Amino acid sequence: MSVAPPLRVMAVMGTRPDTIKMAPVVHALRAARPGIEPIVCVTAQHREMLDDVLELFGIVPDIDLDIMTRTQSLTDITTRVLQGMERALEQARPDVVLVHGDTTTSTAAALAAFYAQIPVGHVEAGLRTSTIAEPFPEEANRRLTSVLTSFHFAPTSRAKSNLLSERTDHAHVVVTGNTVIDGFVETERRVRAGGIATPSLDGLDPSRPMIFVTAHRRENHGQMADIARAVATIAGFPERPQIVWPVHPSPAVYPVVHGILDGVAGVRLTEPINYAETVAAVAASYFVLTDSGGLQEEAPTLGKPVLVMRRETERPEGLEAGTLRLIGAEYGDIVDETRRLLTDHALYHRMARASNPYGDGHAAERIVGWLLHALRSGPAPDEFRPPSAAA
């Protein structure tokens, strides 16, 4: 009786966010040896931030396309990933290529795999907003990637419904939960054990509430001054909140934020911090003020409410569960909603106690199990069901 060869699975990532979310998948692929032969390919769309995450999770790439240039445009990224992936696929000859989410790396890598007639698995598939323009370019990226995908790993039942409404083959859509919860839970455990330094939090007053802030989305670049002015006002509230804001290096963000907030009492602006420090900052915070996507899923894992400085979110499950509030990026709205969350304790406790609809820490295992089921006739794993659905 012949034995099937190992399933060659290439995991592709290029930025800090998609690497954080793909790292648990890489670990699960490695744990499935010898039935699976994992191949890790990084594009280095974001070089330094990517390398920090790879080191944190103990991942050494098999292939590094090293595409980043100092002034890269979206077109530069797309074409360099396409060209690099063509060579990488010829070299590695995977049976399936896994891409993640909504990055330009993911869409270009999926297109390269499609051209090479290699099936694509899309991790965090099916997220949608009401307009292709927001967030930009992420919403377009995730929709384009879906068209090129053979196996769709949806984080939630709503994401699965989005895909089915677009006539995606039901047999190739599975709800796994989000792998970001896998990585977040493991990293928070390591931070709590004291093995990871967190200098950006040194010297904070534990008797004062800390608000963790991030803002960098392209659609908010024109309102960065409003966001910074709002933070300056918030720092003067009677509750004496402490603001910790790792400032994105973008020229549309960094000089604007520092120009308004340098020297403001209660505001600590830092350079970009690594993922472990981000997890520690969320854990230490009273709540999170952000335009990030991943933090909308991560913070509720620790019972931290999230005020989302966007007009649209591809994560409506958090709105329905009550872990998130969508507040936009206007000065007055940020100030008013932050004041409300600081002073309305009933609202705060409702948001903090809401169940997290995004995962249970086992999404990566489900993805690997489903690949073995679909491509090597292994047993089918159970789909993820959040607590409210499982009750």
N, C-alpha and C positions, 0 to 999 in steps of 0.2 A: 504493500500500500504506500503510495507516494505521499510525502508530506509537503504541504503548501509552503512556498518560500516566505520569508518574513515580508510583511507589508511595509513597503518603503514610503514613509510619510514625511514630507518636507513641511516644516513650519516656518513661515515667512513673517518677519516683523521689521520695523524700521524706526519707530518713534518710542519715546518713553511710555505713553499710554498703552499702545498695543503690545509692547513687550511685557509690561506689568500683567496684562491680561492673557498673554500667550505663555508666559513662564510656567504657570500651573499645567498647561497642556503639554509642554515639553517634558516636565517632570512625570506626568502620567504616561506619556509615550515611552519614556525611558523605563518606567516601572513595568511596562507591558512586554519588554524583551523576554524571550527571543521572538515572540510572535510579531513584533513590530521593530523595524529598524528606523529610528528617528534621524532626520537630517535637519539641522538648524541653519537657516539662511537669514542673514540680516542685511538690510539695504543701507543702514546707517543714514537714513533720511535726517535724523537728529543724532549727531555723533556722540557728543559728551554725555547727554542725558541718557542715551541708549546704553552706553558703556557702564554707567553707574548702576543701572537696573540689572544688566547682565551679571555684573559682579555680585550684587546683592543676592540674586537667585542662583548663583553658581553655574551659569551657563556659558560655555565657550562655543562660539559658532563654528560650524563646519565650513560655511561659505560666508564671506563678508564682501559685499559689493562696494562698500565705502563710497557712496555716491555724493555725499554732502559737499556742497560748495558754499562759500560765504554769502553770496547774494542769489541763491537759487530761487527760481520761480516755480510755480506749480507745473508749468510745461517742462522745465528742466528736470524736476523730480520724476515726472511721468516718463519722459523719454529715456532717462538714465536707468530707471528701474526696468523698463521694458528691455533695453539692450543688455543689461546685466543679467536679468532673469533668463533671457534666451540662452546665454552661455551656461548659467547655473543649472538649468533644466537638462541641457545636453550632457553636462558633466555628471549630475547626480541620478538622473533617470528615475524620479520618484513615481510611485503608483498613484499618489494623490497629493495635492498641495493644499495646505491650510493657510488661510489668510484671516485677518481679524478686522472686524468693524468697519471703520469709515475713513481710514487714512488713504492718502494718495498712493503710498506704498502698496496697500492691499488691493486697490483697484487695478493698478498697473501690473502687479504680480499675477492677479487673477486673469487679466487679459493675456499675459505671456503664457500662462498655463493653458488657457483656452486655445491659443494659437498652436501650441504644441500638442493639443488633443489629450491633455492630462486633466482628470477630474479635479474640481476645486471644492474644498470644504470651507464654508464661511462661518467662522466663529463670531457670535454676537450678531446674528442675522435677523433682519426683519424690523429693526427700529425705523420709525418714520416720524417726520413732522408733516405739517399740512402744506408746506411749500418747499420746493427744491432749493430755494435760495437761502434758507436758514436751517441749521448752521451752514455756513459756507467755508470750504467746499464739501464739508462732510456729508451733508444730506445727498448731494449728487453722487458722491463716491459710494455710499452704501447702496443706493438704488442701482447704480451701474454694476456693482459687484454682484448683486443678487441675480442679475440677468445671466451672468457668466458662471454661476455656481451650480454644482450638481447636488451637494449635500449642505443643507441649511441647519445650523445649530442655533436655534432661537433661544434667547435667554428667558423669555416669558411666554405665557399663552397668548397675550396680546400681540407680541411680535410674530408668533406663529400665525395668528389670524390675519395680520397684515400681509404676510406672504401668500396665504391661501386666497386672499381676496385679489391678489395679482396673478392668480391661476398657477401658482407654483405647485408642483407635484406633491400631493399630500404624503406620499410614501417616503419622500426625501426631506421632510421637515420634522425635527424633533426638538422638544423643549428640554433644555439642559440646566437652566439657571445660568447665571453669569459667572464666568471664570474670575472676574475681578474680585468677587467675594472670596473665592479660594485663596488668592494671593494676599488679600487684605487681612483675612483672619490669621493666616500663617505668619505674616509680618508683624501684626499686632502682638501675637504671642511671643515672638522673638524680642520685640521692643520691651514688652512687660517684664520679660525675664532679665532685662538689664544688659544684654549683650551688645546693644547698638547705641552709640553716642548720639545725642540730639542737642547740639550746641545752640541751635536757633531758638530753643525754649529756655535756655539758662536765664535765671534771674527773674522770671515772671512771678507776680504776686498771686499765690493760690487763693487769696481771699477775694480777688476781683475776677469777674467773668472775662474769659478770653474768646475773642471772635477770630476765627481763622478765615482769611480772605484770599481768594485767587481770582484773577481776571486777565484774560488774554485773547478771547475769541475775536476773530476778524470782524464780525458784525458789530462788536462793541468798541472797535478802535476809535471811532469818531466820538464816543461817549466816555472815553477814559477819564477825561477831566471831570465830568460829572460824577463818575464813580469815586474818584479820589477826593473830590470836595465833600461828597457824602460821608466818606470814611472820616475825614477831618471833623465833620460835625458830630458824628457818632462818638468819636473819642472824647468829646466834651460832655456827653450825657451824664446826669447825676449818678448813674450806676457805675461810672468810672471803668468802662470796659477797656481791656487791653486788646489791641489789634496786632495780629501777626500776619504780614503779607509778604510772601516770597514773590518778588517782582520779576515778571517775564522779561527776558533781554530784548524783546522786539523794540525797534526804534519808535513804534507807535504806542508803546506802553511805558517803557523804562523812564525816559526823560520826562514824560508827562506826570507820572506818579511821583517821582522824586521831586520834581519842581513844585508840586503842591504840598507834599506831605513831609518832606525833610524837615526835621526839627519840631514836628507836631507832637506834643506830649501824649503819651499813651499809644503811639503808633510805632511799631517796630517793622521797618522795611528790611528785608534780607535779600541776599542773592538767591537764585533758584536753589531749592533744597532737594535732597535725594528722596526716594520713595519712602524709606524707613522713617525719615524725619517728618514727611507728610503724614504718615500714619500716626506717628506720635503726636503731631499737632492736632489732628482730628480728635484723637483720644483725650487730649488735654483741653479741648475747646468746650465752650458752652453751646455754641452752634457754629455753622459754616455759612459763609456768604460767598457765592461763587458763580461763575458762568461755565464751569467745567461740566463735562458729561459724567466722567467716572465718579467724582465726589458725590453726585446725586445718588449713586448706588452704594458707595463705600460708607459714608458717614452714618446712614441709618443702621448699619450693622452694629454700631456701638451706641445706638440710641441718641444720635446727634441730629437735631433738626437742620434742614438745609433751606436757605433762601436763595433762589436761583435768579440771577440777574440776566434773564433772557425773556424774550416774548414768546418763544416756542420751546418745547422740550420734546425729545423723542422718547422720553421716559415717563409717560403719563401714569404708569402704575404707581409711581411714588406720590403723585398728586392725589390719586384715588385712595391710596393707603393712608395719606396724611403725613408722610415723612417729609414732603417737599412743599414749598410755596413758590409759585412763579411770580416774580415781582418786577421784572423788567430792569432796565439800566438807567432810568431817569433819576436825577438827584432826589427829588421829593419823595418818590416811591421807595427808594432805598432807605432814606432816613426814616420815613413813617413806618415801614414794615419792620425795620430793625428795632426801632423804639417799641413797637408793639410786642415783639418777641422777647425783648428784655424785661418788659413790665407786666405782660399778661401771662401769669404763671399757669393758668388753666390751658391756654393755647400751647404754651411750651410743653407741658406734660402730655397733652394729647399727641403732639408731634413726636416727642421723645419715646413714647410708649407704643407707637404704631409698629406693626410688624413689617419687616423688610420683605418686599415682594420679589427681590432680585436673585436670591440664591441661598444655598445651604452649605456651601463649601465643597461640594462634590461635582461641580459642573464638568471639570476636566476629565474626571473618571467616566462620566456619561458619554462625553465626546469620543474618547478612545474606545469605549465599549461599543458604541454605535458603529464606528468605523470597522471594527472587527466583525460586528454583526453583518453589516452591509457588504463587506468585501472579502470576508473569510468565513461567513456562515456561523459566526459565534452567536451566543444568546443575546437577545435584545434587552438593553437596560431599560429600567423604568424611567419615565419622564419626570422632570422636576415638577412638584406641586407646592406652591407656597402655603404657609400655615392656614390661611383663610380658606384656601381651596381644599386642603386636605382634611379640614375639620369635619 
